[in-house]
Amino acid sequence: MTRVNRDQLVTAALDLIDEAGGEALSMRSLAARVDRRVSSLYNHVASRDDLIEAVRARIVAGIDTSAFADEPWDAALGRWARSYLAAFAAHPNLIRLLSATPIRDASTYDMYERVIAALVAAGWPRGDTVAVMRTVEALVLGSALDIVAPADLLSHASVPPGHPAIRAALDPALGEAFGAPRAFELGLAALLVGLRERHAAVTVG
């Protein structure tokens, strides 16, 4: 039998979560997936929580924070949000699992450090910075779930009689106007407008 390592276990765990949800992840279910004894997994991961943090680190590794090094804070937030969305839209079952698990992964704090440091450098009051970051995250994670929702979640054909406004707004002739990607971009643009106004107000003088 070929040997397994920590990286392979993280891949298998992520596949299991993608297929069956976070609730399906246990050391026993992972062992069955990789055809190993449960006890052998502890040579590579300390616990289920350790495994979850390793999965978190895998996803965070794919989120681009490079813009915070050389772009204005608002442009950097926009690029970060789009990269964050792509990472979680590919693994929506992770959202509930990771949102309910205390963060222990160092790479996640490395990501947050870059975001917060850039906001402070841009003049944001330190007491506002985490709230700004979490506001962007909330939009991203909600949008990731919206993007993977069934295509007919909002359908012109399913609108019952007596709802002319929503029926007209869902007219297929409007193309992608009411799709989840456009909703995310509209929400992000509006959020950044509001944050710019807030930034201007708190940095006066």
Backbone as CSV, one residue per row, in Angstrom:
resi,resn,N_x,N_y,N_z,CA_x,CA_y,CA_z,C_x,C_y,C_z
1,MET,0.846,-1.191,0.000,0.000,0.000,0.000,0.885,1.246,0.000
2,THR,0.499,2.228,-0.791,1.262,3.468,-0.804,1.022,4.240,0.483
3,ARG,2.019,5.019,0.878,1.917,5.799,2.101,1.112,7.062,1.833
4,VAL,0.474,7.605,2.850,-0.235,8.878,2.727,0.478,9.898,3.595
5,ASN,0.361,11.155,3.197,0.960,12.220,3.988,-0.112,13.249,4.351
6,ARG,0.289,14.262,5.082,-0.667,15.261,5.560,-1.360,15.970,4.396
7,ASP,-0.602,16.312,3.375,-1.178,17.023,2.238,-2.239,16.182,1.541
8,GLN,-1.996,14.897,1.407,-2.979,14.008,0.782,-4.229,13.875,1.643
9,LEU,-4.059,13.875,2.952,-5.217,13.809,3.840,-6.063,15.080,3.729
10,VAL,-5.409,16.225,3.595,-6.149,17.484,3.427,-6.948,17.457,2.132
11,THR,-6.342,16.959,1.062,-7.048,16.844,-0.218,-8.252,15.925,-0.090
12,ALA,-8.073,14.796,0.564,-9.175,13.852,0.745,-10.273,14.452,1.610
13,ALA,-9.895,15.183,2.657,-10.883,15.823,3.527,-11.674,16.864,2.762
14,LEU,-10.984,17.643,1.950,-11.669,18.671,1.169,-12.626,18.041,0.167
15,ASP,-12.217,16.962,-0.464,-13.107,16.252,-1.389,-14.346,15.730,-0.661
16,LEU,-14.144,15.202,0.530,-15.257,14.673,1.317,-16.229,15.785,1.694
17,ILE,-15.697,16.916,2.119,-16.549,18.054,2.473,-17.315,18.556,1.257
18,ASP,-16.638,18.645,0.117,-17.295,19.099,-1.113,-18.465,18.198,-1.477
19,GLU,-18.284,16.917,-1.275,-19.301,15.953,-1.686,-20.429,15.798,-0.674
20,ALA,-20.096,15.834,0.606,-21.087,15.450,1.622,-21.307,16.493,2.711
21,GLY,-20.567,17.586,2.699,-20.733,18.622,3.715,-19.800,18.432,4.893
22,GLY,-19.628,19.506,5.661,-18.725,19.467,6.795,-19.112,18.474,7.856
23,GLU,-20.418,18.227,8.002,-20.888,17.301,9.030,-20.389,15.879,8.771
24,ALA,-20.065,15.585,7.510,-19.633,14.234,7.158,-18.160,13.989,7.485
25,LEU,-17.440,15.059,7.810,-16.007,14.899,8.063,-15.747,14.410,9.481
26,SER,-15.157,13.268,9.576,-14.682,12.730,10.856,-13.403,11.970,10.570
27,MET,-12.681,11.651,11.596,-11.461,10.878,11.392,-11.806,9.498,10.831
28,ARG,-12.939,8.958,11.260,-13.350,7.641,10.760,-13.713,7.698,9.275
29,SER,-14.497,8.728,8.885,-14.890,8.813,7.477,-13.689,9.109,6.589
30,LEU,-12.750,9.884,7.094,-11.548,10.165,6.316,-10.694,8.911,6.167
31,ALA,-10.569,8.154,7.241,-9.796,6.910,7.177,-10.391,5.950,6.154
32,ALA,-11.711,5.868,6.129,-12.363,4.996,5.153,-12.097,5.478,3.732
33,ARG,-12.062,6.793,3.562,-11.862,7.354,2.218,-10.460,7.053,1.692
34,VAL,-9.480,7.074,2.574,-8.097,6.828,2.127,-7.661,5.392,2.398
35,ASP,-8.608,4.563,2.858,-8.339,3.144,3.088,-7.191,2.930,4.075
36,ARG,-7.336,3.589,5.227,-6.344,3.448,6.290,-7.067,3.237,7.618
37,ARG,-6.340,2.770,8.612,-6.887,2.698,9.951,-6.962,4.119,10.526
38,VAL,-7.951,4.354,11.368,-8.082,5.670,11.992,-6.812,6.025,12.742
39,SER,-6.258,5.080,13.456,-5.069,5.360,14.276,-3.904,5.860,13.432
40,SER,-3.806,5.419,12.184,-2.679,5.824,11.341,-2.759,7.290,10.934
41,LEU,-3.970,7.860,10.940,-4.113,9.262,10.550,-3.447,10.193,11.558
42,TYR,-3.375,9.742,12.799,-2.808,10.593,13.848,-1.286,10.736,13.735
43,ASN,-0.702,10.019,12.795,0.706,10.263,12.483,0.884,11.559,11.697
44,HIS,-0.223,12.078,11.142,-0.152,13.238,10.251,-0.999,14.419,10.718
45,VAL,-2.097,14.146,11.411,-2.948,15.215,11.946,-3.271,14.899,13.391
46,ALA,-3.314,15.934,14.217,-3.493,15.708,15.649,-4.933,15.405,16.030
47,SER,-5.883,15.918,15.240,-7.295,15.793,15.588,-8.142,16.272,14.413
48,ARG,-9.442,16.131,14.551,-10.352,16.681,13.519,-10.177,18.189,13.416
49,ASP,-10.037,18.860,14.550,-9.852,20.308,14.518,-8.571,20.692,13.783
50,ASP,-7.519,19.940,14.012,-6.259,20.193,13.312,-6.446,19.998,11.806
51,LEU,-7.203,18.996,11.431,-7.492,18.730,10.024,-8.280,19.886,9.405
52,ILE,-9.274,20.373,10.129,-10.078,21.497,9.625,-9.196,22.724,9.407
53,GLU,-8.286,22.977,10.331,-7.394,24.126,10.170,-6.446,23.940,8.993
54,ALA,-6.060,22.711,8.719,-5.222,22.439,7.550,-6.009,22.678,6.258
55,VAL,-7.278,22.329,6.270,-8.141,22.613,5.115,-8.291,24.127,4.955
56,ARG,-8.485,24.824,6.065,-8.590,26.283,6.010,-7.320,26.882,5.375
57,ALA,-6.173,26.378,5.803,-4.912,26.882,5.268,-4.811,26.633,3.768
58,ARG,-5.305,25.485,3.317,-5.281,25.179,1.886,-6.087,26.221,1.100
59,ILE,-7.260,26.575,1.598,-8.104,27.555,0.899,-7.476,28.944,0.956
60,VAL,-6.981,29.323,2.109,-6.373,30.651,2.269,-5.172,30.815,1.341
61,ALA,-4.460,29.738,1.090,-3.297,29.808,0.202,-3.680,30.260,-1.200
62,GLY,-4.936,30.059,-1.570,-5.397,30.456,-2.896,-6.006,31.842,-2.963
63,ILE,-6.018,32.566,-1.839,-6.608,33.907,-1.810,-5.500,34.945,-1.974
64,ASP,-5.648,35.808,-2.966,-4.602,36.773,-3.324,-4.691,38.030,-2.453
65,THR,-3.620,38.307,-1.723,-3.552,39.536,-0.923,-2.454,40.471,-1.412
66,SER,-1.905,40.190,-2.573,-0.756,40.964,-3.046,-1.077,42.437,-3.260
67,ALA,-2.332,42.758,-3.570,-2.690,44.156,-3.847,-2.495,45.055,-2.639
68,PHE,-2.536,44.491,-1.438,-2.377,45.323,-0.245,-0.961,45.896,-0.117
69,ALA,-0.036,45.358,-0.888,1.346,45.844,-0.811,1.551,47.135,-1.586
70,ASP,0.757,47.330,-2.660,1.075,48.479,-3.514,-0.124,49.185,-4.140
71,GLU,-1.327,48.799,-3.798,-2.500,49.463,-4.353,-3.236,50.224,-3.253
72,PRO,-4.048,51.229,-3.612,-4.864,51.919,-2.610,-5.742,50.922,-1.859
73,TRP,-6.056,51.257,-0.612,-6.759,50.310,0.250,-8.066,49.813,-0.358
74,ASP,-8.816,50.717,-1.044,-10.114,50.317,-1.577,-9.968,49.386,-2.778
75,ALA,-9.005,49.685,-3.657,-8.747,48.788,-4.789,-8.261,47.429,-4.295
76,ALA,-7.426,47.433,-3.259,-6.908,46.183,-2.697,-8.031,45.355,-2.094
77,LEU,-8.954,46.008,-1.390,-10.104,45.288,-0.837,-10.923,44.639,-1.945
78,GLY,-11.103,45.363,-3.051,-11.863,44.808,-4.163,-11.205,43.582,-4.762
79,ARG,-9.895,43.653,-4.966,-9.182,42.494,-5.521,-9.211,41.327,-4.546
80,TRP,-9.025,41.622,-3.278,-9.067,40.573,-2.259,-10.438,39.906,-2.222
81,ALA,-11.489,40.720,-2.275,-12.848,40.186,-2.218,-13.128,39.252,-3.393
82,ARG,-12.686,39.617,-4.575,-12.940,38.768,-5.753,-12.171,37.454,-5.662
83,SER,-10.940,37.523,-5.187,-10.154,36.307,-5.033,-10.743,35.413,-3.937
84,TYR,-11.169,36.024,-2.858,-11.799,35.316,-1.730,-13.067,34.617,-2.210
85,LEU,-13.856,35.327,-3.015,-15.091,34.751,-3.539,-14.791,33.522,-4.392
86,ALA,-13.822,33.632,-5.284,-13.490,32.497,-6.141,-13.075,31.281,-5.317
87,ALA,-12.314,31.505,-4.247,-11.851,30.401,-3.410,-13.002,29.666,-2.746
88,PHE,-13.970,30.408,-2.238,-15.062,29.766,-1.503,-16.221,29.339,-2.397
89,ALA,-16.404,29.988,-3.535,-17.433,29.519,-4.464,-17.079,28.135,-4.996
90,ALA,-15.780,27.818,-5.020,-15.353,26.489,-5.443,-15.582,25.429,-4.368
91,HIS,-15.763,25.856,-3.115,-15.947,24.919,-1.991,-16.995,25.469,-1.024
92,PRO,-18.228,25.639,-1.468,-19.229,26.297,-0.615,-19.559,25.554,0.667
93,ASN,-19.389,24.235,0.690,-19.686,23.488,1.913,-18.734,23.836,3.051
94,LEU,-17.624,24.465,2.697,-16.673,24.859,3.736,-17.148,26.061,4.539
95,ILE,-18.037,26.855,3.962,-18.392,28.125,4.590,-18.970,27.908,5.980
96,ARG,-19.951,27.049,6.080,-20.569,26.799,7.388,-19.570,26.172,8.358
97,LEU,-18.777,25.228,7.863,-17.822,24.537,8.728,-16.782,25.499,9.278
98,LEU,-16.163,26.287,8.409,-15.099,27.183,8.854,-15.639,28.358,9.647
99,SER,-16.872,28.783,9.345,-17.455,29.901,10.086,-17.805,29.514,11.518
100,ALA,-17.948,28.217,11.758,-18.326,27.737,13.089,-17.136,27.197,13.874
101,THR,-15.930,27.368,13.329,-14.735,26.806,13.950,-13.759,27.922,14.299
102,PRO,-13.337,28.036,15.557,-12.364,29.080,15.921,-11.110,28.989,15.062
103,ILE,-10.629,30.134,14.614,-9.466,30.164,13.730,-8.187,29.953,14.535
104,ARG,-7.425,28.945,14.140,-6.131,28.678,14.755,-5.009,28.669,13.716
105,ASP,-5.371,28.617,12.470,-4.406,28.524,11.382,-3.589,29.803,11.243
106,ALA,-2.265,29.673,11.268,-1.384,30.842,11.208,-1.482,31.569,9.879
107,SER,-1.685,30.840,8.775,-1.732,31.501,7.471,-2.963,32.388,7.332
108,THR,-4.044,32.040,8.016,-5.222,32.907,8.004,-4.909,34.215,8.720
109,TYR,-4.207,34.117,9.837,-3.808,35.343,10.540,-2.781,36.139,9.743
110,ASP,-1.958,35.468,8.952,-1.046,36.181,8.058,-1.841,36.999,7.040
111,MET,-2.888,36.392,6.488,-3.751,37.106,5.546,-4.408,38.304,6.217
112,TYR,-4.983,38.080,7.388,-5.640,39.170,8.104,-4.643,40.276,8.471
113,GLU,-3.431,39.888,8.807,-2.407,40.872,9.155,-2.154,41.820,7.987
114,ARG,-2.066,41.276,6.780,-1.829,42.121,5.613,-2.989,43.076,5.379
115,VAL,-4.216,42.573,5.553,-5.393,43.426,5.355,-5.431,44.541,6.396
116,ILE,-5.305,44.172,7.657,-5.411,45.153,8.738,-4.270,46.170,8.678
117,ALA,-3.060,45.707,8.432,-1.920,46.621,8.357,-2.100,47.636,7.235
118,ALA,-2.644,47.197,6.101,-2.876,48.113,4.981,-3.943,49.143,5.325
119,LEU,-4.979,48.715,6.025,-6.037,49.655,6.418,-5.506,50.687,7.411
120,VAL,-4.728,50.247,8.371,-4.140,51.179,9.339,-3.216,52.168,8.622
121,ALA,-2.401,51.657,7.696,-1.490,52.526,6.951,-2.243,53.550,6.120
122,ALA,-3.464,53.203,5.717,-4.277,54.115,4.912,-5.028,55.132,5.771
123,GLY,-4.880,55.042,7.083,-5.500,56.025,7.962,-6.762,55.584,8.647
124,TRP,-7.168,54.323,8.437,-8.355,53.839,9.140,-8.064,53.765,10.640
125,PRO,-9.008,54.200,11.482,-8.832,54.008,12.924,-8.704,52.521,13.242
126,ARG,-7.788,52.198,14.113,-7.548,50.790,14.431,-8.832,50.081,14.870
127,GLY,-9.695,50.819,15.578,-10.931,50.204,16.059,-11.940,49.886,14.975
128,ASP,-11.742,50.426,13.772,-12.658,50.144,12.654,-12.157,49.039,11.741
129,THR,-10.893,48.702,11.821,-10.286,47.870,10.785,-10.853,46.456,10.719
130,VAL,-11.053,45.824,11.862,-11.590,44.461,11.842,-13.025,44.473,11.338
131,ALA,-13.784,45.490,11.704,-15.161,45.592,11.224,-15.190,45.768,9.703
132,VAL,-14.283,46.574,9.170,-14.198,46.736,7.714,-13.905,45.390,7.061
133,MET,-12.923,44.691,7.579,-12.549,43.394,7.022,-13.705,42.405,7.084
134,ARG,-14.394,42.353,8.217,-15.476,41.390,8.377,-16.685,41.746,7.520
135,THR,-16.889,43.028,7.270,-17.978,43.440,6.387,-17.738,42.916,4.974
136,VAL,-16.500,43.028,4.516,-16.168,42.490,3.193,-16.332,40.968,3.191
137,GLU,-15.855,40.309,4.228,-15.994,38.854,4.309,-17.455,38.421,4.279
138,ALA,-18.311,39.161,4.961,-19.730,38.803,4.989,-20.332,38.847,3.584
139,LEU,-19.995,39.885,2.825,-20.469,39.972,1.440,-19.938,38.801,0.626
140,VAL,-18.664,38.510,0.777,-18.033,37.443,0.006,-18.679,36.091,0.292
141,LEU,-18.832,35.745,1.561,-19.322,34.411,1.908,-20.789,34.234,1.549
142,GLY,-21.583,35.289,1.738,-22.975,35.218,1.302,-23.069,35.083,-0.211
143,SER,-22.229,35.814,-0.922,-22.236,35.752,-2.385,-21.761,34.402,-2.891
144,ALA,-20.815,33.787,-2.186,-20.336,32.462,-2.598,-21.473,31.447,-2.560
145,LEU,-22.315,31.522,-1.538,-23.478,30.628,-1.466,-24.488,30.958,-2.560
146,ASP,-24.660,32.233,-2.838,-25.600,32.662,-3.880,-25.150,32.158,-5.250
147,ILE,-23.866,32.226,-5.513,-23.338,31.830,-6.817,-23.552,30.341,-7.091
148,VAL,-23.511,29.523,-6.059,-23.674,28.076,-6.271,-25.119,27.613,-6.050
149,ALA,-26.022,28.554,-5.815,-27.432,28.201,-5.667,-27.977,27.675,-6.996
150,PRO,-29.058,26.914,-6.980,-29.632,26.407,-8.232,-29.914,27.535,-9.215
151,ALA,-29.702,27.266,-10.483,-29.888,28.286,-11.511,-31.322,28.804,-11.554
152,ASP,-32.271,27.959,-11.156,-33.679,28.369,-11.183,-34.179,28.837,-9.815
153,LEU,-33.244,29.234,-8.927,-33.652,29.744,-7.619,-34.616,30.907,-7.787
154,LEU,-34.281,31.834,-8.672,-35.168,32.928,-9.066,-35.428,32.759,-10.549
155,SER,-36.633,32.383,-10.896,-36.940,32.073,-12.283,-38.165,32.840,-12.767
156,HIS,-38.025,33.428,-13.944,-39.146,34.133,-14.566,-40.349,33.213,-14.693
157,ALA,-40.097,31.974,-15.076,-41.190,31.035,-15.321,-41.928,30.636,-14.051
158,SER,-41.284,30.745,-12.897,-41.915,30.286,-11.659,-42.646,31.399,-10.898
159,VAL,-42.583,32.611,-11.402,-43.253,33.718,-10.708,-44.763,33.547,-10.825
160,PRO,-45.481,33.493,-9.693,-46.942,33.309,-9.764,-47.637,34.574,-10.252
161,PRO,-48.872,34.432,-10.687,-49.628,35.606,-11.140,-49.744,36.652,-10.021
162,GLY,-49.858,37.892,-10.421,-50.033,38.954,-9.442,-48.749,39.561,-8.952
163,HIS,-47.609,39.249,-9.607,-46.316,39.796,-9.208,-45.615,40.399,-10.432
164,PRO,-46.220,41.421,-11.014,-45.670,41.948,-12.272,-44.283,42.572,-12.141
165,ALA,-43.959,43.169,-10.979,-42.670,43.834,-10.837,-41.516,42.827,-10.862
166,ILE,-41.651,41.763,-10.073,-40.575,40.775,-10.048,-40.523,39.994,-11.348
167,ARG,-41.674,39.762,-11.965,-41.687,39.047,-13.241,-40.940,39.846,-14.313
168,ALA,-41.184,41.148,-14.352,-40.497,41.989,-15.330,-39.003,42.055,-15.047
169,ALA,-38.631,42.097,-13.764,-37.214,42.185,-13.404,-36.458,40.904,-13.723
170,LEU,-37.186,39.783,-13.807,-36.572,38.496,-14.126,-36.725,38.123,-15.594
171,ASP,-37.091,39.071,-16.420,-37.256,38.819,-17.858,-35.936,38.277,-18.430
172,PRO,-35.969,37.105,-19.066,-34.728,36.542,-19.641,-34.040,37.480,-20.624
173,ALA,-34.769,38.411,-21.190,-34.166,39.359,-22.125,-33.121,40.245,-21.440
174,LEU,-33.161,40.318,-20.119,-32.195,41.123,-19.384,-30.851,40.406,-19.213
175,GLY,-30.787,39.187,-19.681,-29.516,38.455,-19.640,-29.057,38.149,-18.228
176,GLU,-27.825,38.555,-17.911,-27.229,38.257,-16.607,-27.480,39.356,-15.573
177,ALA,-28.403,40.266,-15.875,-28.609,41.427,-15.006,-28.972,41.049,-13.580
178,PHE,-29.677,39.933,-13.400,-30.121,39.557,-12.053,-29.382,38.333,-11.516
179,GLY,-28.282,37.970,-12.147,-27.521,36.809,-11.694,-26.685,37.102,-10.465
180,ALA,-26.237,36.048,-9.807,-25.448,36.189,-8.581,-24.123,36.919,-8.798
181,PRO,-23.386,36.676,-9.895,-22.136,37.432,-10.082,-22.362,38.936,-10.164
182,ARG,-23.419,39.350,-10.868,-23.672,40.789,-10.951,-24.107,41.323,-9.592
183,ALA,-24.886,40.547,-8.847,-25.296,40.988,-7.519,-24.076,41.206,-6.629
184,PHE,-23.095,40.311,-6.728,-21.866,40.479,-5.945,-21.143,41.759,-6.345
185,GLU,-20.976,41.976,-7.643,-20.256,43.165,-8.102,-20.987,44.441,-7.706
186,LEU,-22.304,44.429,-7.798,-23.085,45.593,-7.386,-22.926,45.827,-5.885
187,GLY,-23.013,44.763,-5.118,-22.855,44.880,-3.668,-21.468,45.348,-3.283
188,LEU,-20.444,44.820,-3.963,-19.076,45.226,-3.660,-18.859,46.700,-4.000
189,ALA,-19.368,47.124,-5.149,-19.220,48.530,-5.537,-19.895,49.442,-4.521
190,ALA,-21.103,49.079,-4.111,-21.829,49.896,-3.133,-21.113,49.906,-1.784
191,LEU,-20.586,48.743,-1.391,-19.863,48.650,-0.129,-18.627,49.545,-0.148
192,LEU,-17.893,49.516,-1.237,-16.685,50.335,-1.325,-17.003,51.827,-1.336
193,VAL,-18.110,52.198,-1.975,-18.532,53.611,-1.929,-18.775,54.029,-0.482
194,GLY,-19.501,53.195,0.243,-19.781,53.507,1.642,-18.525,53.553,2.488
195,LEU,-17.606,52.627,2.251,-16.358,52.612,3.016,-15.489,53.824,2.689
196,ARG,-15.491,54.241,1.440,-14.736,55.452,1.093,-15.290,56.670,1.830
197,GLU,-16.610,56.765,1.893,-17.233,57.875,2.611,-16.870,57.819,4.090
198,ARG,-16.938,56.632,4.656,-16.569,56.459,6.068,-15.103,56.833,6.294
199,HIS,-14.240,56.373,5.392,-12.807,56.648,5.493,-12.552,58.156,5.447
200,ALA,-13.212,58.831,4.533,-13.041,60.284,4.429,-13.473,60.974,5.708
201,ALA,-14.552,60.494,6.310,-15.080,61.121,7.514,-14.166,60.912,8.719
202,VAL,-13.574,59.737,8.833,-12.780,59.429,10.025,-11.333,59.875,9.893
203,THR,-10.925,60.274,8.681,-9.544,60.689,8.501,-9.420,62.206,8.281
204,VAL,-10.533,62.937,8.401,-10.493,64.404,8.254,-9.574,64.985,9.307
205,GLY,-8.671,65.864,8.871,-7.751,66.497,9.813,-6.633,65.585,10.213
